[in-house]
Amino acid sequence: MAPKKKKFYAIASGRKTGIYDNWPAAQAQVTGYPGAKFKGFPSRKEAEAWMKNPTYSQAVPKTTSRPRPSTAETTRQTGPKTGAVTIYTDGGARYNPGPGGYGIVQIHNNERKELSGGYKLTTNNRMELMACIVALRELEYRDKPVTLYSDSSYVVNGIVKGWAKSWRQRGWIKSDKKPAVNPDLWAELLDLVEDLNITFKWVKGHAGNPMNERCDELAVASARQDGLPVDVGYKNNAV
């Protein structure tokens, strides 16, 4: 009998930890990530069990890619601009879903503010959205141009490509007739950006941007805290 094909990939250490049901999605989290730890399993149950004690380290496949930009070059491309507000965000959940956190760095004319928080049961995407929401809730300079950098294509595309607005117009139904995920957070984010001069930009995570790395540190630390509150939106919508 032919061996079972691996269908679930557990990532204990990577860009976004969790369990994935296809290799391309999992590969994106571990390729080029220092110290990535992951393993494939024939069932989700086995993957979940391993995540509780991830003792196996697998080498990341080699890929051909262009050289990464230097830290200095990356910082120049995404650095704060005088007179404007620059916001960096990141979020994630351990085991996805699981304990999650978000981190924010806001800079305005060399003034820097950091924010973070977490929930005891949530998802990667909800924490990416929550990072943006909290950043804009706490925005002090609402009359200034704002650039928000996120390493979540889910968030950036949802705003820049108008997906979230379309979902709301259709009663939170996507073009494929399926319900949109995380409508509670998308609705709040759309309301927050309504009156702002804001630009969302995607930045590659773990690619040498010190502000993105700092947001990741804040998010990870928050997810590991004790006594985290309930993510009511996740609990009510099971998304």
Phi, psi and chi 1 to 4 in degrees:
 res  aa     phi    psi   chi1   chi2   chi3   chi4
   1 MET       -  135.5 -179.7 -178.7  -66.2      -
   2 ALA   -67.6  144.0      -      -      -      -
   3 PRO   -64.6  152.2   23.8  -34.1      -      -
   4 LYS   -65.3  140.9  -68.6 -177.4  178.9  179.9
   5 LYS   -78.3  136.1 -176.2  178.5 -179.9 -178.9
   6 LYS   -70.6  125.9  -67.7  178.0 -179.3  177.2
   7 LYS  -119.8  -11.5  -64.5 -177.5  178.6  179.7
   8 PHE  -127.9  136.9  -64.1   91.9      -      -
   9 TYR  -123.1  116.7  -60.2   88.7      -      -
  10 ALA   -94.7  125.6      -      -      -      -
  11 ILE  -115.3  109.9  -60.4  175.4      -      -
  12 ALA   -90.2  -26.4      -      -      -      -
  13 SER  -141.3  116.2  177.4      -      -      -
  14 GLY  -177.6 -171.8      -      -      -      -
  15 ARG   -61.0  -47.5  -66.0 -178.6  179.0   86.6
  16 LYS  -132.5  111.8  -61.7  -65.0  179.5 -173.0
  17 THR   -73.7  160.8   59.3      -      -      -
  18 GLY   143.7 -168.4      -      -      -      -
  19 ILE  -116.4  128.0  -63.0  172.3      -      -
  20 TYR  -118.6  145.0  -64.2   79.0      -      -
  21 ASP  -101.4   11.2   61.3    5.3      -      -
  22 ASN  -149.8  146.5   65.5   89.3      -      -
  23 TRP   -68.7  -40.5  172.7 -119.8      -      -
  24 PRO   -55.8  -42.4  -27.9   36.6      -      -
  25 ALA   -66.6  -41.2      -      -      -      -
  26 ALA   -68.2  -40.5      -      -      -      -
  27 GLN   -60.1  -36.1 -176.0 -178.7   32.4      -
  28 ALA   -63.6  -23.8      -      -      -      -
  29 GLN   -85.4  -19.0  -48.6  -49.8  -41.1      -
  30 VAL  -117.9  -25.3  -62.0      -      -      -
  31 THR   -65.8  122.9  -59.6      -      -      -
  32 GLY    81.6    2.0      -      -      -      -
  33 TYR   -94.3  119.2 -172.5   91.0      -      -
  34 PRO   -62.0  131.4  -20.7   32.7      -      -
  35 GLY    71.1   24.9      -      -      -      -
  36 ALA   -59.7  140.0      -      -      -      -
  37 LYS  -130.6  117.7 -176.8 -179.3  -71.7 -173.9
  38 PHE  -156.7  165.3   62.3   99.4      -      -
  39 LYS  -160.5  146.7 -170.8  176.0 -179.5 -179.2
  40 GLY   -96.4  148.2      -      -      -      -
  41 PHE  -140.3  154.0  -64.7   91.1      -      -
  42 PRO   -78.5  -12.1   26.4  -34.9      -      -
  43 SER  -142.9  153.4   71.2      -      -      -
  44 ARG   -64.5  -37.0  176.3  175.6  -72.5  -85.6
  45 LYS   -59.5  -43.0 -175.8  176.4 -179.0  179.7
  46 GLU   -66.8  -38.1  -69.5  173.5   74.2      -
  47 ALA   -64.3  -42.5      -      -      -      -
  48 GLU   -64.6  -38.2  -69.5  173.3  -13.9      -
  49 ALA   -65.0  -41.7      -      -      -      -
  50 TRP   -65.8  -35.6 -179.0   80.7      -      -
  51 MET   -61.1  -25.7  -74.7  -70.0  -76.6      -
  52 LYS   -74.0  -21.7  -64.6  176.5 -178.6  178.4
  53 ASN  -149.6   73.7 -176.6   28.5      -      -
  54 PRO   -77.3   93.8   27.5  -33.0      -      -
  55 THR  -102.2   -2.0   57.1      -      -      -
  56 TYR  -110.5  131.0  174.2   74.1      -      -
  57 SER  -112.9  127.8  178.9      -      -      -
  58 GLN  -114.0  138.5 -179.5  171.8  -28.1      -
  59 ALA   -66.5  141.3      -      -      -      -
  60 VAL   -78.3  133.4  178.3      -      -      -
  61 PRO   -57.9  143.5  -20.2   30.2      -      -
  62 LYS   -77.7  137.9  -66.1 -178.2  178.3  179.8
  63 THR  -132.4  153.2   59.5      -      -      -
  64 THR   -91.2  122.6  -57.8      -      -      -
  65 SER  -148.1  163.6   60.8      -      -      -
  66 ARG   -70.7  151.6  -68.9  176.1  -65.5  178.1
  67 PRO   -59.2  142.5  -20.8   31.6      -      -
  68 ARG   -67.9  146.5  -77.0 -172.5  179.9 -177.3
  69 PRO   -67.5  153.2   23.6  -33.5      -      -
  70 SER   -68.6  162.9   65.4      -      -      -
  71 THR   -59.9  -41.0  -61.3      -      -      -
  72 ALA   -62.9  -41.6      -      -      -      -
  73 GLU   -66.7  -43.0 -179.1 -178.3   -6.9      -
  74 THR   -61.5  -42.1  -59.2      -      -      -
  75 THR   -64.0  -39.7  -57.1      -      -      -
  76 ARG   -62.8  -39.5  -78.2 -164.3  -59.0  -88.7
  77 GLN   -70.3  -30.3  -66.8  171.7   -8.3      -
  78 THR  -122.1   15.5   61.7      -      -      -
  79 GLY   -75.4  162.1      -      -      -      -
  80 PRO   -67.2  149.8   22.7  -32.3      -      -
  81 LYS  -112.1  138.7  -55.1  -65.0 -171.1  -63.8
  82 THR   -59.7  133.8  -58.1      -      -      -
  83 GLY    86.2   -8.2      -      -      -      -
  84 ALA  -118.3  169.7      -      -      -      -
  85 VAL  -107.2  129.5 -179.8      -      -      -
  86 THR  -116.0  127.6  -55.1      -      -      -
  87 ILE  -122.0  135.0  -62.9  172.2      -      -
  88 TYR  -118.1  136.4  -54.1   86.8      -      -
  89 THR  -136.3  155.5   67.1      -      -      -
  90 ASP  -157.7  153.8 -165.6   21.8      -      -
  91 GLY  -158.1  158.0      -      -      -      -
  92 GLY  -172.8  166.1      -      -      -      -
  93 ALA  -130.6  134.3      -      -      -      -
  94 ARG   -69.9  129.5  -60.7  168.9   63.5 -166.6
  95 TYR    73.4  -17.6  -42.7  127.7      -      -
  96 ASN    38.5   84.5 -167.4   37.0      -      -
  97 PRO   -85.8  157.0   30.3  -36.0      -      -
  98 GLY   172.8 -166.2      -      -      -      -
  99 PRO   -60.3  133.9  -20.3   32.3      -      -
 100 GLY  -134.8  163.0      -      -      -      -
 101 GLY  -150.3  166.3      -      -      -      -
 102 TYR  -137.0  154.4   59.0   83.1      -      -
 103 GLY  -136.7  146.0      -      -      -      -
 104 ILE  -139.5  137.3  -57.7  156.7      -      -
 105 VAL  -125.9  124.2  174.7      -      -      -
 106 GLN  -116.4  133.6  174.9 -169.0  -69.8      -
 107 ILE  -128.9  131.9  -60.0  176.4      -      -
 108 HIS  -143.1  115.1  175.5 -100.2      -      -
 109 ASN    48.0   51.1  -69.2  -11.6      -      -
 110 ASN    71.1    1.4  -64.4  -39.4      -      -
 111 GLU   -89.3  127.2  -64.8  179.7    2.0      -
 112 ARG  -118.2  135.8  174.7  168.6  165.0  170.8
 113 LYS  -132.2  136.5  178.4  169.8   69.3  174.6
 114 GLU  -116.8  140.3  -65.0 -174.0   -9.3      -
 115 LEU  -135.2  150.3  -60.6  165.6      -      -
 116 SER  -159.7  164.1   61.7      -      -      -
 117 GLY  -176.3  177.3      -      -      -      -
 118 GLY  -163.5  173.8      -      -      -      -
 119 TYR  -138.8  153.6  -65.0   88.4      -      -
 120 LYS   -79.9  -18.6   64.9 -179.6 -179.1 -179.2
 121 LEU  -150.1  113.9  179.3   62.3      -      -
 122 THR  -161.1 -165.9 -171.6      -      -      -
 123 THR  -130.2  166.3   67.1      -      -      -
 124 ASN   -55.7  -51.9  -72.9  -23.1      -      -
 125 ASN   -64.6  -37.2  -75.8  -21.2      -      -
 126 ARG   -64.9  -36.4  -72.7 -172.5   67.9   82.0
 127 MET   -74.2  -32.5  -69.7  -60.2   91.8      -
 128 GLU   -63.6  -43.4  -64.8  -78.2   12.4      -
 129 LEU   -66.0  -43.6  -77.4  163.8      -      -
 130 MET   -62.6  -35.1 -175.3   57.6   74.5      -
 131 ALA   -59.1  -44.6      -      -      -      -
 132 CYS   -66.6  -41.7  -60.8      -      -      -
 133 ILE   -62.5  -49.2  -72.1  169.0      -      -
 134 VAL   -63.5  -40.1  173.0      -      -      -
 135 ALA   -58.7  -42.6      -      -      -      -
 136 LEU   -80.3  -28.2  -61.3 -175.5      -      -
 137 ARG   -60.9  -41.3  -80.2 -179.8 -169.9  163.4
 138 GLU   -93.0    8.1  -58.2  -62.7  -37.3      -
 139 LEU   -65.1  124.2 -179.0   62.0      -      -
 140 GLU   -89.4  -34.3  -61.7  174.0   28.1      -
 141 TYR  -103.7   75.0  -51.9   96.9      -      -
 142 ARG   -77.4  -10.7  -49.6 -169.0   74.8   81.8
 143 ASP   -95.6    3.3   59.1  -26.2      -      -
 144 LYS  -102.5  154.0  -55.9  -66.3 -176.3 -177.2
 145 PRO   -62.1  140.0  -19.1   31.2      -      -
 146 VAL  -123.9  133.1  178.7      -      -      -
 147 THR  -117.8  124.4  -58.3      -      -      -
 148 LEU  -113.5  121.9 -170.8  151.9      -      -
 149 TYR  -101.8  126.3  -70.1   98.4      -      -
 150 SER  -134.4  145.8  168.8      -      -      -
 151 ASP   -93.8   13.7   61.8    7.9      -      -
 152 SER  -101.0  109.3  169.8      -      -      -
 153 SER   -66.3  -28.1   56.8      -      -      -
 154 TYR   -57.2  -47.5  170.3   71.7      -      -
 155 VAL   -72.6  -50.8  171.0      -      -      -
 156 VAL   -62.7  -46.4  174.9      -      -      -
 157 ASN   -65.6  -35.5  -72.0  -21.9      -      -
 158 GLY   -59.6  -34.9      -      -      -      -
 159 ILE   -88.7  -53.8  -64.2  -65.4      -      -
 160 VAL   -65.0  -40.5  172.9      -      -      -
 161 LYS   -88.2    1.4  -63.8 -173.7  177.2 -178.2
 162 GLY    75.7   13.0      -      -      -      -
 163 TRP   -60.7  -47.8  -64.7  -12.7      -      -
 164 ALA   -62.7  -40.2      -      -      -      -
 165 LYS   -62.3  -40.8  -79.2 -172.2  175.7 -179.0
 166 SER   -65.2  -40.7  -63.5      -      -      -
 167 TRP   -61.0  -43.0  -60.8  -24.1      -      -
 168 ARG   -65.3  -41.0 -177.4  167.8   64.3  177.5
 169 GLN   -62.2  -30.4  -70.3  169.6   -4.3      -
 170 ARG   -94.1   16.3  -69.6 -168.2  -67.3  -96.7
 171 GLY    72.6   36.0      -      -      -      -
 172 TRP    63.5   42.5  -60.5  109.0      -      -
 173 ILE  -118.5  132.1  -60.7  -62.1      -      -
 174 LYS   -79.4  172.7  -60.8 -172.4  -64.1 -179.3
 175 SER   -64.3  -23.6   58.7      -      -      -
 176 ASP   -87.8   11.2   61.1    4.1      -      -
 177 LYS    74.6    5.4  -50.3  -57.7 -179.3 -177.2
 178 LYS   -92.6  152.8  -65.2 -180.0 -179.6  179.2
 179 PRO   -63.7  139.5  -19.5   31.3      -      -
 180 ALA   -70.1  143.7      -      -      -      -
 181 VAL   -88.8  143.8  179.6      -      -      -
 182 ASN    62.3   44.4  -55.7  -44.7      -      -
 183 PRO   -63.0  -30.4   24.3  -35.4      -      -
 184 ASP   -62.2  -42.2   57.4  -36.7      -      -
 185 LEU   -77.8  -39.1  -61.1 -175.4      -      -
 186 TRP   -61.3  -40.6  -80.5  116.1      -      -
 187 ALA   -61.7  -43.4      -      -      -      -
 188 GLU   -68.4  -40.4 -176.6  169.7   -0.8      -
 189 LEU   -63.9  -42.1 -176.3   57.0      -      -
 190 LEU   -61.2  -40.0  -72.7  173.5      -      -
 191 ASP   -65.0  -38.9  -72.0  -15.8      -      -
 192 LEU   -68.2  -35.4  -75.0  166.5      -      -
 193 VAL   -84.1   -8.7  -56.8      -      -      -
 194 GLU   -53.1  -46.4 -169.2   72.4   29.5      -
 195 ASP  -107.0   17.3  -61.9  -39.2      -      -
 196 LEU  -106.7  150.6  -65.0  175.8      -      -
 197 ASN   -91.7   83.6  176.8   11.0      -      -
 198 ILE  -125.8  142.5 -174.9  168.2      -      -
 199 THR  -122.8  126.1  -58.3      -      -      -
 200 PHE   -94.7  132.7  -79.8   71.0      -      -
 201 LYS  -132.9  139.0  -68.0 -172.2  176.6 -178.1
 202 TRP   -84.4  137.9 -179.8   81.9      -      -
 203 VAL  -129.1  137.6   60.2      -      -      -
 204 LYS   -67.4  128.8 -174.4  175.3 -178.1  179.7
 205 GLY   -74.4  148.8      -      -      -      -
 206 HIS    55.1   41.5  -55.8  -76.5      -      -
 207 ALA  -120.6   23.7      -      -      -      -
 208 GLY    97.5    1.2      -      -      -      -
 209 ASN   -80.6  114.9 -174.6  -57.9      -      -
 210 PRO   -62.8  -32.3   20.4  -31.7      -      -
 211 MET   -73.2  -38.9  -64.9  -61.0   99.4      -
 212 ASN   -64.6  -40.4  177.4  -98.6      -      -
 213 GLU   -64.7  -38.0  -61.1  -70.6   -9.6      -
 214 ARG   -66.1  -41.4  177.2   54.7 -177.4  160.2
 215 CYS   -60.9  -40.4  -71.3      -      -      -
 216 ASP   -62.3  -42.0  178.5   69.5      -      -
 217 GLU   -60.9  -43.9  -68.8  173.6   -2.1      -
 218 LEU   -63.6  -42.1  -68.8  168.6      -      -
 219 ALA   -65.3  -46.0      -      -      -      -
 220 VAL   -62.8  -44.1  170.5      -      -      -
 221 ALA   -62.8  -39.0      -      -      -      -
 222 SER   -66.0  -40.6  -65.6      -      -      -
 223 ALA   -64.7  -22.2      -      -      -      -
 224 ARG   -94.8    1.3  -69.2  176.2  174.3  169.3
 225 GLN   -74.1  154.5  -69.0 -179.9  -15.4      -
 226 ASP   -84.9  156.5  -65.2  -33.7      -      -
 227 GLY    68.8   32.3      -      -      -      -
 228 LEU   -68.5  147.5  -68.4  172.7      -      -
 229 PRO   -76.1  170.4   27.6  -35.3      -      -
 230 VAL   -81.9  135.0  173.2      -      -      -
 231 ASP   -83.0   94.0 -179.2   -6.1      -      -
 232 VAL   -60.7  -38.5  176.0      -      -      -
 233 GLY   -62.0  -40.2      -      -      -      -
 234 TYR   -68.7  -42.5  175.6   76.8      -      -
 235 LYS   -63.3  -42.5 -179.5  179.5  178.5 -179.3
 236 ASN   -75.3  -35.3  -71.2  -14.2      -      -
 237 ASN  -100.1  -14.5  -63.7  -65.4      -      -
 238 ALA    50.4   52.1      -      -      -      -
 239 VAL  -122.4      -  -66.6      -      -      -
